[in-house]
């Protein structure tokens, strides 16, 4: 049986479930440009209607902006960090609806804007592994620890971005929001991934960068909920984590 080690904890572990954005890959490198594109073109559409956002721009998706107005960070408790595709679409479409656009047309417009934003992202493929991740994945593989991804993103997007980083082969299972009835913090993603991996939640460690990940792990009965703290804030948003790390060099596995 493999053992997972972190900050004095050493627990039996047959599988590890990873969130994707901000956990496997740098969040801002991938989603900062996407958010900037979406907000820019949303503002243009609203401007053509003689309107603007109903609240400050940074509150629309939960972004932070520099003095020039460029997206420079994000709110770890906000919709950009934690929202599903459906939730984000709804938030943006409501802005167009509030300006007078019929709801069905607002959905069509938002889908086109976000599709164009992803096209721009795909031209650059800005997916970069978090510090120490690749070495840790190799250790897990050598120790025969099963690994899966559980993400609020669509499965197709997760697969694509893992391919960009050359990490797809490490993960037996990829669970996106489109594969479950209930998103995070509901335990369904953890339970589904464990079922496909052939392990029990109590034999599993969950690693994520949001408290939604931690709550998902706790509700599923996972052995350990590990919070990954990025440079976007302090540990206060990871209130349900059993332990918090700053990078993967703090983790180890052995048989």
PyMOL commands that set and color helices and strands:
alter all, ss='L'
color gray80, all
select helices_A, chain A and resi 27-48+57-61+79-82+85-98+103-124+133-142+155-165+168-170+177-179+188-197+201-203+211-220+235-237+248-250
alter helices_A, ss='H'
color red, helices_A
select strands_A, chain A and resi 3-6+9-12+15-18+63-65+71-74+146-150+173-175+204-208+224-228+243-245+251-254
alter strands_A, ss='S'
color yellow, strands_A
deselect
rebuild
show_as cartoon
